[in-house]
Amino acid sequence: MKKPLLNSIDISEFYFDDVLQKWKFDYKITASDDLSGLESGHIVEILGPTGTSLQEWRYFDENGSIETTRIFEKFIPSGEYRINSVRFNDLAGNEGDLNWEQFSQPNILILENPFGDDVLPV
């Protein structure tokens, strides 16, 4: 059993899109599997400052790469957003993953949001 590999991951800082009035960050991932091939999708999980797990399914291109943008509402809370995990599979069902302890680059994005709703619902 051989796991698919996460070859690289690059993550930008948060930035505000004035036109859409949304917060964004960009990321690029390349993954591979030399036996059965790579499943087309992956999940990047982010833990927000309130402990919320923010997960989103995206698709790799035919070369096992993706360059994309995560988009968040204008009023998301300020604080630390940790890239908690990247999960993907090969066509044989083997799981490839990267958790926050394995990152070789900083995996915490700091958002200082002047519009942020930092009050938890009751």
GUVOSE-124230 format. One record per atom (N, C-alpha, C): residue number from 0; residue in three letters; x, y, z. Coordinates in steps of 0.02 Angstrom, whole numbers, padded with zeros to 5 digits, always signed. Layout:
BEGIN
resi,resn,X,Y,Z
NUM,ALA,X,Y,Z
...
This chain:
BEGIN
resi,resn,X,Y,Z
0,MET,+00042,-00059,+00000
0,MET,+00000,+00000,+00000
0,MET,+00045,+00062,+00000
1,LYS,+00034,+00104,-00048
1,LYS,+00073,+00165,-00054
1,LYS,+00026,+00225,-00055
2,LYS,+00039,+00273,-00012
2,LYS,-00002,+00333,-00007
2,LYS,+00014,+00381,-00064
3,PRO,-00037,+00418,-00087
3,PRO,-00022,+00473,-00133
3,PRO,+00017,+00527,-00097
4,LEU,+00055,+00567,-00134
4,LEU,+00100,+00616,-00105
4,LEU,+00076,+00687,-00116
5,LEU,+00083,+00728,-00065
5,LEU,+00074,+00800,-00072
5,LEU,+00143,+00828,-00088
6,ASN,+00153,+00850,-00149
6,ASN,+00219,+00872,-00172
6,ASN,+00235,+00943,-00149
7,SER,+00185,+00987,-00150
7,SER,+00198,+01056,-00129
7,SER,+00132,+01089,-00110
8,ILE,+00139,+01139,-00067
8,ILE,+00082,+01181,-00049
8,ILE,+00109,+01251,-00035
9,ASP,+00077,+01301,-00064
9,ASP,+00094,+01371,-00054
9,ASP,+00030,+01408,-00036
10,ILE,+00033,+01449,+00017
10,ILE,-00026,+01483,+00042
10,ILE,-00009,+01557,+00050
11,SER,-00054,+01601,+00025
11,SER,-00044,+01673,+00033
11,SER,-00071,+01696,+00100
12,GLU,-00063,+01759,+00114
12,GLU,-00095,+01790,+00172
12,GLU,-00167,+01809,+00153
13,PHE,-00208,+01825,+00203
13,PHE,-00275,+01852,+00189
13,PHE,-00269,+01919,+00155
14,TYR,-00315,+01934,+00111
14,TYR,-00321,+02000,+00082
14,TYR,-00395,+02015,+00070
15,PHE,-00412,+02079,+00069
15,PHE,-00482,+02100,+00061
15,PHE,-00494,+02121,-00011
16,ASP,-00547,+02094,-00041
16,ASP,-00568,+02111,-00108
16,ASP,-00619,+02167,-00102
17,ASP,-00599,+02228,-00120
17,ASP,-00643,+02286,-00113
17,ASP,-00704,+02282,-00158
18,VAL,-00698,+02252,-00216
18,VAL,-00754,+02247,-00263
18,VAL,-00807,+02199,-00236
19,LEU,-00786,+02139,-00216
19,LEU,-00834,+02089,-00191
19,LEU,-00851,+02097,-00118
20,GLN,-00811,+02138,-00083
20,GLN,-00820,+02147,-00010
20,GLN,-00815,+02080,+00026
21,LYS,-00762,+02042,+00009
21,LYS,-00749,+01977,+00039
21,LYS,-00675,+01971,+00056
22,TRP,-00661,+01929,+00106
22,TRP,-00592,+01911,+00124
22,TRP,-00572,+01850,+00083
23,LYS,-00508,+01848,+00064
23,LYS,-00484,+01793,+00022
23,LYS,-00413,+01774,+00043
24,PHE,-00394,+01713,+00026
24,PHE,-00324,+01694,+00022
24,PHE,-00317,+01644,-00034
25,ASP,-00258,+01642,-00064
25,ASP,-00244,+01598,-00121
25,ASP,-00202,+01539,-00098
26,TYR,-00211,+01483,-00131
26,TYR,-00166,+01427,-00118
26,TYR,-00155,+01387,-00182
27,LYS,-00097,+01354,-00182
27,LYS,-00077,+01311,-00237
27,LYS,-00053,+01245,-00208
28,ILE,-00080,+01190,-00234
28,ILE,-00061,+01123,-00211
28,ILE,-00043,+01081,-00272
29,THR,+00009,+01040,-00265
29,THR,+00022,+00987,-00314
29,THR,+00028,+00921,-00276
30,ALA,-00004,+00870,-00303
30,ALA,-00004,+00803,-00273
30,ALA,+00006,+00753,-00328
31,SER,+00026,+00691,-00309
31,SER,+00037,+00640,-00359
31,SER,+00028,+00570,-00330
32,ASP,+00017,+00523,-00374
32,ASP,+00015,+00452,-00357
32,ASP,+00039,+00415,-00419
33,ASP,+00093,+00378,-00413
33,ASP,+00123,+00346,-00472
33,ASP,+00096,+00276,-00486
34,LEU,+00049,+00251,-00446
34,LEU,+00022,+00184,-00459
34,LEU,-00048,+00188,-00488
35,SER,-00098,+00200,-00446
35,SER,-00167,+00199,-00470
35,SER,-00190,+00266,-00498
36,GLY,-00156,+00319,-00481
36,GLY,-00177,+00386,-00502
36,GLY,-00213,+00422,-00445
37,LEU,-00218,+00486,-00453
37,LEU,-00245,+00529,-00401
37,LEU,-00321,+00539,-00410
38,GLU,-00358,+00534,-00355
38,GLU,-00429,+00552,-00355
38,GLU,-00433,+00627,-00372
39,SER,-00487,+00648,-00403
39,SER,-00489,+00717,-00430
39,SER,-00498,+00771,-00377
40,GLY,-00522,+00754,-00318
40,GLY,-00536,+00807,-00270
40,GLY,-00493,+00804,-00207
41,HIS,-00497,+00857,-00168
41,HIS,-00462,+00861,-00105
41,HIS,-00501,+00907,-00058
42,ILE,-00485,+00905,+00006
42,ILE,-00515,+00949,+00055
42,ILE,-00459,+00985,+00091
43,VAL,-00465,+01050,+00097
43,VAL,-00421,+01090,+00140
43,VAL,-00464,+01112,+00200
44,GLU,-00443,+01091,+00260
44,GLU,-00480,+01108,+00320
44,GLU,-00444,+01164,+00357
45,ILE,-00482,+01215,+00376
45,ILE,-00456,+01272,+00413
45,ILE,-00493,+01275,+00479
46,LEU,-00456,+01286,+00533
46,LEU,-00487,+01298,+00599
46,LEU,-00487,+01373,+00612
47,GLY,-00547,+01401,+00621
47,GLY,-00553,+01472,+00635
47,GLY,-00540,+01488,+00708
48,PRO,-00538,+01553,+00724
48,PRO,-00523,+01574,+00793
48,PRO,-00575,+01552,+00844
49,THR,-00634,+01536,+00822
49,THR,-00687,+01512,+00868
49,THR,-00686,+01436,+00874
50,GLY,-00639,+01403,+00839
50,GLY,-00636,+01330,+00840
50,GLY,-00676,+01297,+00785
51,THR,-00709,+01336,+00744
51,THR,-00749,+01309,+00689
51,THR,-00705,+01278,+00636
52,SER,-00724,+01219,+00612
52,SER,-00689,+01185,+00558
52,SER,-00720,+01207,+00492
53,LEU,-00681,+01240,+00451
53,LEU,-00704,+01265,+00386
53,LEU,-00673,+01220,+00332
54,GLN,-00715,+01179,+00300
54,GLN,-00690,+01131,+00251
54,GLN,-00722,+01145,+00184
55,GLU,-00682,+01135,+00132
55,GLU,-00707,+01147,+00065
55,GLU,-00676,+01097,+00017
56,TRP,-00717,+01067,-00025
56,TRP,-00696,+01019,-00075
56,TRP,-00679,+01056,-00139
57,ARG,-00621,+01042,-00166
57,ARG,-00600,+01071,-00230
57,ARG,-00569,+01016,-00273
58,TYR,-00562,+01030,-00338
58,TYR,-00538,+00980,-00385
58,TYR,-00468,+00997,-00411
59,PHE,-00426,+00945,-00415
59,PHE,-00361,+00951,-00448
59,PHE,-00372,+00953,-00524
60,ASP,-00323,+00980,-00560
60,ASP,-00324,+00973,-00633
60,ASP,-00296,+00905,-00651
61,GLU,-00290,+00891,-00715
61,GLU,-00267,+00825,-00738
61,GLU,-00195,+00809,-00719
62,ASN,-00158,+00860,-00698
62,ASN,-00088,+00851,-00677
62,ASN,-00080,+00847,-00601
63,GLY,-00136,+00845,-00564
63,GLY,-00133,+00842,-00491
63,GLY,-00117,+00908,-00459
64,SER,-00134,+00963,-00493
64,SER,-00120,+01030,-00467
64,SER,-00185,+01070,-00460
65,ILE,-00182,+01119,-00416
65,ILE,-00236,+01168,-00412
65,ILE,-00207,+01233,-00388
66,GLU,-00230,+01287,-00418
66,GLU,-00214,+01354,-00397
66,GLU,-00281,+01389,-00390
67,THR,-00300,+01406,-00328
67,THR,-00368,+01429,-00316
67,THR,-00370,+01480,-00259
68,THR,-00429,+01506,-00247
68,THR,-00440,+01557,-00196
68,THR,-00496,+01536,-00150
69,ARG,-00484,+01539,-00085
69,ARG,-00537,+01529,-00035
69,ARG,-00567,+01597,-00020
70,ILE,-00633,+01600,-00016
70,ILE,-00669,+01662,-00007
70,ILE,-00711,+01658,+00057
71,PHE,-00709,+01713,+00096
71,PHE,-00745,+01716,+00159
71,PHE,-00786,+01780,+00163
72,GLU,-00837,+01779,+00203
72,GLU,-00880,+01837,+00211
72,GLU,-00842,+01895,+00242
73,LYS,-00866,+01955,+00229
73,LYS,-00836,+02016,+00254
73,LYS,-00830,+02017,+00330
74,PHE,-00877,+01986,+00364
74,PHE,-00882,+01993,+00437
74,PHE,-00852,+01935,+00476
75,ILE,-00811,+01893,+00445
75,ILE,-00781,+01838,+00483
75,ILE,-00738,+01867,+00539
76,PRO,-00734,+01830,+00595
76,PRO,-00698,+01857,+00652
76,PRO,-00623,+01865,+00640
77,SER,-00594,+01913,+00674
77,SER,-00521,+01920,+00674
77,SER,-00490,+01863,+00713
78,GLY,-00427,+01850,+00700
78,GLY,-00391,+01800,+00738
78,GLY,-00349,+01754,+00695
79,GLU,-00330,+01697,+00725
79,GLU,-00288,+01648,+00691
79,GLU,-00331,+01597,+00654
80,TYR,-00314,+01586,+00592
80,TYR,-00345,+01534,+00551
80,TYR,-00291,+01484,+00534
81,ARG,-00297,+01424,+00562
81,ARG,-00245,+01373,+00552
81,ARG,-00265,+01325,+00497
82,ILE,-00220,+01315,+00449
82,ILE,-00229,+01262,+00399
82,ILE,-00219,+01197,+00438
83,ASN,-00273,+01162,+00453
83,ASN,-00270,+01104,+00497
83,ASN,-00251,+01041,+00460
84,SER,-00278,+01033,+00399
84,SER,-00262,+00973,+00360
84,SER,-00277,+00983,+00287
85,VAL,-00243,+00943,+00247
85,VAL,-00257,+00935,+00175
85,VAL,-00268,+00861,+00165
86,ARG,-00327,+00842,+00139
86,ARG,-00343,+00771,+00131
86,ARG,-00360,+00755,+00058
87,PHE,-00334,+00698,+00034
87,PHE,-00346,+00676,-00035
87,PHE,-00333,+00602,-00038
88,ASN,-00355,+00570,-00092
88,ASN,-00350,+00498,-00101
88,ASN,-00323,+00482,-00170
89,ASP,-00298,+00419,-00176
89,ASP,-00283,+00394,-00243
89,ASP,-00341,+00351,-00266
90,LEU,-00339,+00327,-00326
90,LEU,-00395,+00289,-00355
90,LEU,-00402,+00220,-00324
91,ALA,-00352,+00197,-00285
91,ALA,-00357,+00134,-00250
91,ALA,-00386,+00142,-00180
92,GLY,-00402,+00205,-00161
92,GLY,-00431,+00218,-00095
92,GLY,-00381,+00233,-00040
93,ASN,-00317,+00236,-00057
93,ASN,-00267,+00255,-00007
93,ASN,-00271,+00329,+00008
94,GLU,-00266,+00346,+00072
94,GLU,-00272,+00416,+00092
94,GLU,-00203,+00449,+00096
95,GLY,-00200,+00507,+00066
95,GLY,-00141,+00550,+00074
95,GLY,-00164,+00609,+00115
96,ASP,-00123,+00633,+00160
96,ASP,-00143,+00690,+00200
96,ASP,-00083,+00726,+00226
97,LEU,-00097,+00786,+00249
97,LEU,-00047,+00828,+00281
97,LEU,-00084,+00861,+00337
98,ASN,-00061,+00851,+00399
98,ASN,-00093,+00886,+00454
98,ASN,-00050,+00944,+00477
99,TRP,-00077,+00984,+00521
99,TRP,-00044,+01047,+00540
99,TRP,+00025,+01037,+00569
100,GLU,+00038,+00979,+00599
100,GLU,+00104,+00967,+00629
100,GLU,+00157,+00952,+00576
101,GLN,+00136,+00935,+00515
101,GLN,+00183,+00915,+00462
101,GLN,+00201,+00972,+00415
102,PHE,+00170,+01030,+00421
102,PHE,+00183,+01085,+00375
102,PHE,+00255,+01108,+00382
103,SER,+00287,+01120,+00325
103,SER,+00356,+01146,+00325
103,SER,+00356,+01223,+00322
104,GLN,+00299,+01252,+00307
104,GLN,+00293,+01324,+00306
104,GLN,+00242,+01344,+00360
105,PRO,+00241,+01407,+00380
105,PRO,+00190,+01427,+00429
105,PRO,+00120,+01411,+00403
106,ASN,+00080,+01382,+00446
106,ASN,+00013,+01363,+00424
106,ASN,-00041,+01402,+00461
107,ILE,-00021,+01458,+00491
107,ILE,-00070,+01500,+00525
107,ILE,-00074,+01566,+00488
108,LEU,-00136,+01583,+00469
108,LEU,-00150,+01647,+00437
108,LEU,-00181,+01692,+00489
109,ILE,-00156,+01752,+00496
109,ILE,-00184,+01800,+00543
109,ILE,-00229,+01848,+00505
110,LEU,-00290,+01855,+00530
110,LEU,-00337,+01903,+00500
110,LEU,-00352,+01956,+00551
111,GLU,-00338,+02018,+00533
111,GLU,-00357,+02076,+00574
111,GLU,-00413,+02111,+00535
112,ASN,-00474,+02094,+00554
112,ASN,-00533,+02115,+00516
112,ASN,-00569,+02172,+00553
113,PRO,-00564,+02233,+00526
113,PRO,-00600,+02289,+00558
113,PRO,-00676,+02282,+00554
114,PHE,-00700,+02240,+00510
114,PHE,-00773,+02228,+00503
114,PHE,-00796,+02167,+00542
115,GLY,-00749,+02132,+00574
115,GLY,-00762,+02066,+00603
115,GLY,-00815,+02065,+00658
116,ASP,-00856,+02014,+00654
116,ASP,-00905,+01999,+00707
116,ASP,-00872,+01950,+00753
117,ASP,-00841,+01976,+00807
117,ASP,-00803,+01935,+00853
117,ASP,-00844,+01909,+00912
118,VAL,-00909,+01923,+00911
118,VAL,-00952,+01901,+00967
118,VAL,-00984,+01834,+00948
119,LEU,-00971,+01783,+00989
119,LEU,-01000,+01717,+00976
119,LEU,-01076,+01719,+00987
120,PRO,-01113,+01682,+00946
120,PRO,-01186,+01679,+00956
120,PRO,-01201,+01644,+01022
121,VAL,-01257,+01663,+01053
121,VAL,-01278,+01630,+01117
121,VAL,-01342,+01592,+01107
